[in-house]
């Protein structure tokens, strides 16, 4: 698509693979004997390795956060609006790492990888991953890349939960934490939506208890429904109304069940494209990781206590029309951080785009994120100057 | 730094835990943190102010003061500061109690409506005063609870709080801040230091 790459793009990027042959103990009690992580980097690591930023991805995200893989790619990476030269996360100043989480379906070891013990693909036997497992695996990648401490760990939605986990369990390795459109725990309603998505997948006759690959098929219908219901929760009532209203695809009502309203067509399209490019077992596993995340639950429902180990500076960002992880959830986190006496800043960004707003360009969002990141870059460069 | 902020800066003890209500661009907190090892947060709703705080490394939380401070436990701070915000609040009296719940001491700066020029404008000219400290016209002012130096003293007494220090001055000029003989008449801006 981009005939010439703009000066604010990181340009063409090539994913890299890191292989680990040391076993990873998982929260579920099992262990991964060996695994691979696929990741991308943008920018240059400085001499003291103090300018590294880790980007954590959300439910359907991956390692391709910025730039293009091929000159004819239609779209850039999923967070290209905020990562690049001169952007909020400025790749002229930072070394940015984006990694595909374990259990994913974009190259890192996951349900579609081969299980070395059986020689078959893992499929539904792939262990359930937790946010903590992801953080531990990301830390192994950081070791491999020579990064003892991140200038910032940054993520939205499920990515924000990984940021929190980094701050709590590896405080000495995180100088700053940016938690966007996230929540310290899922609500009953959040879990309910996830369960509908899971049931849609698991009740698809093509699912075969997760062994669909061996049956040379895909649970496309289930994944399509899961994505459709998920997608509704990512948008706001207002943004759907503004974009589609009650507009019809046809000239008049046809008194049938084919697509009539624009919004139906849009959801079907979203579901269709997702159902062929995303793995059903990965989707199931990611929704479970969301459901399980509950640091306060491990500390007598005391969130300030759970956060007590953190030493970094936090930036928490929410969006006014996000009803999936509403601003009130971010406020809970901010209040808990305040009670725990931590460095925390908070901004509630006015946006009509619901949960999806965290992925989109927005002037104020960029001022907030950019301002916070600029201060970090200044600190990093000042410290590096003092050392030399 | 603005003269009123400079005076407040002098009143803040070394290493205090401070909450700054309506912290603006974070100038005061940034100076207090770098030179007096003060820790704490600013609350602000202005988006530009919040961005400037973030650039300075000041911890700032987007929070509407009219929603109160219910999210902050008792005695979280040593000191609460509020400059030029009292008069825009829906219930300044409740806020005063809230400030002295989350800290044992507060510093409040506000425009004195009884300053002689304000009186002149209203009493002689018959017009709502417009001045440096009250820069808005009556129809677009955010100030809904204007008060005087004496009014505020009465409020503190009525609510059982102790005024430990106070000053008046012309905030736009350095070195004008003092304990004037006729503060209610000659002070354009007032600063109170109050304990519970």
Interface residues (C-beta under 8 A of the other chain):
Chain A: X313 X315 X331 X334 X335 X338 X339 X343 X344 X345 X346 X347 X348 X364 X367 X368 X371 X372 X374 X375 X379
Chain B: X41 X47 X50 X51 X52 X53 X54 X55 X56 X57 X58 X59 X60 X61 X62 X63 X71 X72 X73 X76
